[in-house]
Amino acid sequence: MTYRLAFPADVFDTYKQLPDPARRDLAVCLVDAQENPLEHSEPYGQDDGIIRTVARGHVTAVILIGHATQTLTVLTIAYAGPH
């Protein structure tokens, strides 16, 4: 099953401001997570199977997995690389 990806407007603005390599890294993580979010993410704090993180290179995102709605919502993005 493929999960639908959702970005709140402010988080999408953050995504658009990332350098190209970081946007590509995050896109790869999110596409992988859409197919199997639990397999392609790590727990965020205590593993509740709902709030997870994806990371690659210098970018990390926290996602909310809506199992009932088959939706992945990107809650926040962190970038720790050069601008």
N, C-alpha and C positions, 0 to 999 in steps of 0.2 A: 504494500500500500504506500502511496506517496502522500506526504503531508503538504498542505498548502502553506506557503511562506507569507508572513505578514510583518510589515515594518510600520510602527507608529511614525508619523511625519517627522518628529524631531530626531528619531534614531536614524531614519533614512537620510536626513540632512547630514548627520555625522558620517554615515557611510559614504555619501557623495564627496565629502571633504578629505577622505583618506587618500594617500598616494596610490597610484595605480597598482603597485605590487601588493599592497595591503588589501585593496578591494578584491583583487584576484584571489588572494589567500582566503579571505573571508567567504567569498562566493563558493570556492571549492568546499569549504567546511559545511556551508549551509546546504549545498546541493547533496552532499553525502548524507547529511542529517535528515533530509527530506525522505529518503528511502527507508532509513531505520534510525530514528533519533536516539534511541538508547545505546545502540552499538557505536554510533559515531559522535558521541559526546561524553563528557565526564560530569559526575555529580557537582553541584554547586552547594558546598556545605554538606549538610546531611542529605543522603540520597533518597529523595522522595519520588524519583522517576518523573518529575514534572519540571523543576527548575534545573537546568543543566548548562554547561559551558562547552563551547567549541573554540578551538585555537589552532593557529598555524602561523609560523613566522613570528611577526611582531604584533599580531592582532588577535584579540580575544572577544568573544561575544557571549552574553548570557541569553539563553533562550527559554521560553515557556512552551512546554509541550502540551497541546490540547488534544489528548487522546480521543475524547468523544467527538471532537469536531475535526480531527486530523489536521490541525493547524500548528505551525511553529511560529511563534511570535518572538522577534528579536527585541529584547528588553533594553539592552545597553551594549555599547561597543567600546572597547579600550584598545588604544594603540600606543605601543611603547617603542616605536622605531624612529628613525630620522625623518624629518619633514621635508 
